[in-house]
Amino acid sequence: MVDTDDVTNTECFSKNIKLLKLYNFCLIVQHKNLEEELCFSCNKANNKKLFNDFYKVQSADKFKSKFCRDKGIDLTLSNNDFNFKNFWSRSGDFSDWLKKNGISASIECNYKV
């Protein structure tokens, strides 16, 4: 996994992308953080609403802790109208980053791992 917020060796990253193009692969882009992705995928207005609706908590730390320990995450997501097609579906900044660094790669996927 590469955190493109902190890629200092774009030459190495670009080389790896070119090597991966030989295979059927998909770049998955996370917008900001997991909480933001869940807000978007569950149509929540903000993190506060997400935290409260999922687990009746107020802080990100408590939310993450409960989320990681949730043995019924599929039910929790379903109860919050989770839309998998929206999860990791926004590419804006990353697409710009790829273009800026001269890296040719598609981030439009018909499937997600």
C-alpha positions in Angstrom: 0.0 0.0 0.0 1.3 3.5 -0.8 0.3 6.6 1.0 0.4 9.2 -1.8 0.3 12.0 0.7 3.8 11.0 1.5 5.3 9.6 -1.8 8.8 11.0 -2.0 10.0 8.7 -4.7 7.6 9.2 -7.6 10.0 7.4 -10.0 9.8 4.2 -7.9 6.0 4.5 -7.6 5.6 5.1 -11.4 7.9 2.1 -12.1 5.8 -0.1 -9.9 2.5 1.1 -11.6 4.1 0.2 -15.0 5.0 -3.3 -13.7 1.5 -3.8 -12.3 -0.1 -2.9 -15.6 0.8 -6.4 -16.8 -1.9 -7.6 -14.4 -5.5 -6.8 -13.9 -5.3 -4.5 -10.9 -7.1 -1.6 -9.5 -5.9 1.4 -7.6 -8.2 2.0 -4.6 -8.3 5.6 -3.5 -9.3 6.6 0.0 -10.7 10.1 0.3 -9.2 11.7 3.4 -9.8 8.9 5.9 -12.0 5.9 6.6 -14.5 8.0 8.5 -15.0 10.3 5.6 -15.4 7.3 3.3 -18.1 5.9 5.6 -19.9 9.2 5.8 -20.1 9.4 2.0 -21.0 5.7 1.6 -23.7 5.9 4.3 -24.9 9.4 3.4 -24.1 10.9 6.8 -23.7 14.7 7.0 -20.5 14.6 9.1 -18.4 12.4 11.4 -20.5 13.4 14.5 -23.6 11.9 12.8 -21.6 8.9 11.7 -20.2 8.2 15.2 -23.6 8.7 16.9 -25.6 6.6 14.3 -23.2 3.7 14.3 -22.3 3.4 18.0 -23.7 6.4 20.0 -20.2 7.7 20.6 -18.7 11.2 20.2 -15.0 10.8 19.5 -13.1 9.3 16.6 -11.0 7.2 18.9 -14.1 5.5 20.4 -15.7 5.1 17.0 -12.5 3.4 15.6 -12.2 1.2 18.6 -15.8 0.0 18.3 -15.7 -0.3 14.5 -12.6 -2.5 14.7 -14.2 -4.8 17.4 -17.6 -4.9 15.7 -18.4 -8.6 15.2 -21.6 -7.7 13.3 -20.1 -5.1 11.0 -22.3 -6.2 8.0 -25.5 -5.5 10.1 -24.1 -2.2 11.4 -23.3 -1.1 7.8 -26.7 -2.3 6.6 -28.5 -0.5 9.4 -26.8 2.7 8.2 -27.7 2.4 4.5 -24.1 1.6 3.5 -23.7 1.8 -0.3 -20.7 -0.3 -1.4 -20.6 1.4 -4.8 -19.8 4.7 -3.1 -17.1 3.3 -0.9 -13.6 4.3 -2.2 -15.2 5.7 -5.3 -13.9 9.3 -5.3 -10.6 9.8 -7.0 -10.3 13.6 -7.5 -7.0 14.5 -5.7 -5.3 11.2 -6.6 -6.2 11.6 -10.3 -4.7 15.0 -10.2 -1.6 13.7 -8.4 -1.1 11.0 -11.0 -1.3 13.5 -13.9 1.0 15.9 -12.1 3.6 13.2 -11.7 3.2 11.9 -15.3 1.8 8.5 -14.2 -0.6 6.9 -16.5 -3.0 4.6 -14.6 -6.7 4.0 -14.6 -8.4 4.3 -11.2 -11.9 3.5 -12.6 -12.7 -0.1 -11.5 -15.6 -2.3 -12.2 -14.8 -4.3 -9.1 -13.3 -3.9 -5.7 -11.2 -6.4 -3.8 
